[in-house]
Amino acid sequence: MTHTTRRRTPQEKKTLSLTRDRRNAYGENDKASRRCIPANKRRVNRVNRRVERHHLSVALHGDEEIRDRAEQRLLAHTRETWRKAADLPLGEYQARQRNRRVQRHEWHLFEQYVHGQRAVPDDLDAQTAHAVGLFQNLWALHSQAQV
């Protein structure tokens, strides 16, 4: 019996891509992850080796009671760990990027209203219009203080 898979439509492929593909959303340059992830692993392992080496050296140079205490401390010590944060699915990543783009645009418009580079529209909501007025007054005071 041969099993044939049906072809996926472009829409199905796109949906699968948005859910399965992942993007690094940690906030640093994606190329830096190539260096930082191994560096974090090395750092944690180095810390754990240093703690173990310290307890072993104390045990080697002490009497029976000191050895027992060093062994107890070594067994009680919880090893430091580090786990990479999971990457975001491509769909979530794109939604986050769109949201940031909209917020940047709204902030840019707000700045233009405050600095008088763009007329404040009449249909602006009351809270934003009030904030624009406050910042326009602050900007005017700041400009006068600079002169």
N, C-alpha and C positions, 0 to 999 in steps of 0.2 A: 504494500500500500504506500503510495507516494503522498506526501503531505505538501500541498501547494499553499503558499501564503498569498493572500490577495494583495494587490497593490494599494498603497495608501494614497488618499487624495492629498493635494497640497495643503488643504485646511487641516487634515488630521496630522500631517507632518509638522505643521506650524504649532499646533496645540501640544504635541508630544515634545517638541523642542522647548517650548516655554516652560513646561513642567520638569523635564529631565535635565536640560542643560543648566549649568550653574555658573555664577559669577562671584568673584571675590569682592565683598562689600565692606571689608574691614576699615577702609578709609585711607590706607596707605597705597603707594604705587604698587601695581600688581607685580612688577619686576622685583621690588624689594622683598616680596614674600619668598622668592627663591633663595634669598640670603637669610632672611629673618627666621623662617620656620626652622631650618637646620640649626641656626644659632641658638634659638630658644631651647631646642632639644639638648644641645650640647651643654648649655648653661645649667639646666636642671640635673643632668647626669653628673656634671662636675660638682655641683653642690652636694648631691647624695654621696658621691665618692669621698669628698672631703669630710663629711660628717662621720662616715664609716671608718675612714682612716684615723680620724681623731680618737674615736672610741677604742679602736684596736690598739693604738699606740699607748693610750692610758692603761689598757688592760695588760699590755706586755711589760710595762715598767712599774707595775704596782704589786702589792701582795694579794692574797686570796680574796679579801674583802673588797678591795678596789676593783679586782677583776670581775667579781660578781655584780657590783654596782654598774660597771661599764657595760657588762653584758645585758643587764636589765635595761639600761638606757638605750642601748643599740636596738634591742628587741622592741622597746616601746616607741622608738622614733618612727614616725610616719614619713615615708619617702615623699619628697616633693614631686609633683607631677605637673605636666603641661600638656594641654590639648588644644589643637588648632580649632578655632571656631568654624562651624560649618558655613560653607558658601551658600548664597541665596539662589533659589531657582531663578532662571532668566526672566520669567514673567514678573516676579516680585521686584527684581532688580530694576527692570524697565519702568515699573509703576513708581518706584522710589525716585528714579531719575526724572520722570515727568513731573512729579510733585515738587522736587527741588527746583526744576526749571520754572514752574509756575510761581513758586514763592520768590525766586530771584527776580522775575519779571514784575511781580506786584511790588517788591521792595524798590525796584528801579523807578517805577511809576511814582511811588510815594516820595522818593527823593526828588524827582522832577517837580512834583507839586510843591514841596517844601521850598525848593530853591527858585521857584517861579519860572522854571523852564517850560512848564506845561500848565495850562489853566485847569483849575480844580473843577471837575464836572459837577453839574447840579444834582445828578442822580447818585452821588456817592453816599454810602451809608453814614449815618450820623456819627458813629463812633470814629470811623476813619477820618471824616471831615473835621471832627474835634481835634484828633491827634495831629492832623496836618496843620491846623491853626496854631496849636501849641508849639510845634516844631518850627513853624515859620517865625513865631515870636522869638524863640530861642536862637534861631539862625540870625535874625536881625540883631539881637543883642550881641551875639558872637562877632558879627561883621563890624558892629560899631566899636567893640573892644579892640579889634585888630587895627583900627585906624588910628 
